């Protein structure tokens, strides 16, 4: 079995070396893997720091995004992947590599199309989540859960794993930014692909700065939600 890890990058010079070291000392180096670092038009020294990083065990490369935006970066990563499974992992190290291992084990053993992590289950562990973002997240995700009559409660979290073959069936993604992370699980659920939900750990960013802007992204999330809901209705006909 094999795994592609997609890490979208935009001006991550403060933490990219830490991210690469994080993987270079993990279980990842013992499996067939590739890490695709998708540079979304960074204007700082992110790419230079990647070039200067040295590892004899980690299989990684930089791919330039074709069209500015996080949604495009994710699509470029999926298209460029060469492994059976694909995981999205954020460069700020908010995600936990031990949870990634759980994803990888579960998706293989249970022959699933996807594994979704949730930061808001009984055994989840969340630290340093900004209170304002936390409450907006909980309200939004619970509204989505009710609309789609589904038990999942962390749709907007980026950190998930998919079978590449299944991801390609979801194209085109047509998402410009963070809303791509909402579209992917909604499409998986609406099209009745197989998945499992597990609790995960998450911690707030410690280096660099967040690219998430709720005022800018609010309308995009609403459009994505309406689009996926319409698709769900049409699939029932």
Residue pairs with C-beta under 8 A, 6 or more apart in sequence:
1 31
1 32
1 84
1 85
1 104
1 108
2 31
2 32
2 33
2 82
2 83
2 84
2 85
3 28
3 31
3 32
3 33
3 34
3 83
3 84
3 85
3 86
3 87
3 104
4 33
4 34
4 35
4 36
4 77
4 81
4 82
4 83
4 85
4 86
4 87
4 164
5 23
5 28
5 33
5 34
5 35
5 36
5 86
5 87
5 88
5 89
5 100
6 36
6 38
6 74
6 77
6 78
6 81
6 86
6 87
6 88
6 89
7 19
7 35
7 36
7 37
7 38
7 89
7 90
7 91
8 38
8 40
8 70
8 73
8 74
8 77
8 88
8 90
8 91
9 16
9 37
9 38
9 39
9 40
9 42
9 46
9 73
9 91
10 39
10 40
10 41
10 42
10 46
10 70
10 73
10 211
11 42
11 43
11 44
11 46
11 208
11 209
11 211
12 19
12 42
12 44
12 46
12 91
12 92
12 208
13 42
13 44
13 45
13 46
13 49
13 208
14 207
14 208
15 91
15 92
15 93
15 206
15 207
15 208
16 37
16 46
16 49
16 50
16 91
17 49
17 53
18 93
18 207
19 91
19 93
20 35
20 50
20 53
20 55
20 58
20 60
22 93
22 97
23 29
23 35
23 58
23 60
23 97
24 55
24 57
24 58
26 97
27 97
27 101
28 35
28 58
28 97
28 100
29 57
29 58
31 104
32 83
33 59
33 83
34 59
34 60
34 61
34 81
34 82
34 83
35 58
35 59
35 60
35 61
36 60
36 61
36 63
36 77
36 80
36 81
37 50
37 60
37 61
37 62
37 63
38 62
38 63
38 64
38 65
38 73
38 74
38 76
38 77
39 46
39 47
39 62
39 63
39 64
39 65
40 65
40 68
40 69
40 70
40 72
40 73
41 65
41 68
47 62
50 60
50 62
63 76
63 77
63 80
65 72
65 73
65 76
66 72
66 76
69 176
69 177
70 176
70 177
70 178
70 180
70 211
71 173
71 174
71 175
71 176
71 177
71 179
71 180
72 176
74 88
74 173
74 175
74 180
75 171
75 172
75 173
75 180
77 86
77 88
78 86
78 164
78 167
78 168
81 164
83 164
84 163
84 164
84 165
85 104
85 107
85 108
85 161
85 162
85 163
85 164
86 161
86 162
86 163
86 164
86 167
87 100
87 103
87 104
87 159
87 160
87 161
87 162
88 158
88 159
88 160
88 181
89 95
89 100
89 159
90 158
90 159
91 208
92 205
92 206
92 207
92 208
92 210
93 203
93 205
93 206
94 159
94 202
94 203
94 204
94 205
95 158
95 159
95 200
95 202
96 200
96 201
96 202
98 201
99 117
99 159
99 198
99 200
99 201
100 161
102 115
102 198
102 200
103 115
103 117
103 160
103 161
103 198
104 161
106 112
106 115
106 196
106 198
107 114
107 115
107 161
107 163
110 194
110 196
111 194
112 163
112 194
112 195
112 196
113 162
113 163
113 166
113 188
113 193
113 194
113 195
114 160
114 161
114 162
114 163
114 166
114 185
114 188
114 193
114 194
114 195
114 196
115 160
115 161
115 195
115 196
115 197
115 198
116 152
116 154
116 157
116 160
116 185
116 195
116 196
116 197
116 198
117 154
117 157
117 159
117 160
117 197
117 198
117 199
117 200
118 124
118 152
118 153
118 154
118 157
118 197
118 198
118 199
118 200
119 126
119 129
119 154
119 157
119 199
119 200
119 201
119 202
120 126
120 138
120 141
120 153
120 154
121 153
121 197
121 198
121 199
122 199
123 199
124 199
124 200
124 201
124 202
125 199
125 200
125 201
125 202
126 201
126 202
126 203
127 202
127 203
127 204
128 203
128 204
128 206
129 202
129 204
130 204
133 212
133 214
136 214
137 156
140 156
140 221
141 153
141 154
141 155
141 156
142 153
144 155
144 182
144 186
144 225
145 151
145 152
145 153
145 155
147 225
147 229
148 186
148 189
148 190
148 228
148 229
148 232
150 189
151 197
152 185
152 189
152 197
155 181
155 182
155 185
155 186
156 178
156 181
156 182
156 221
157 181
157 202
158 178
158 181
159 200
159 202
160 181
160 184
160 185
162 184
162 188
166 188
166 193
167 184
169 191
170 183
170 184
170 187
170 188
170 191
173 180
173 183
173 184
175 183
175 220
175 224
176 220
177 216
177 217
177 220
178 212
178 217
178 220
178 221
179 217
179 220
179 221
179 223
179 224
182 221
182 224
182 225
182 228
183 224
183 227
183 228
185 195
186 224
186 225
186 228
186 232
187 228
187 231
188 195
189 195
190 228
190 231
190 232
190 235
191 235
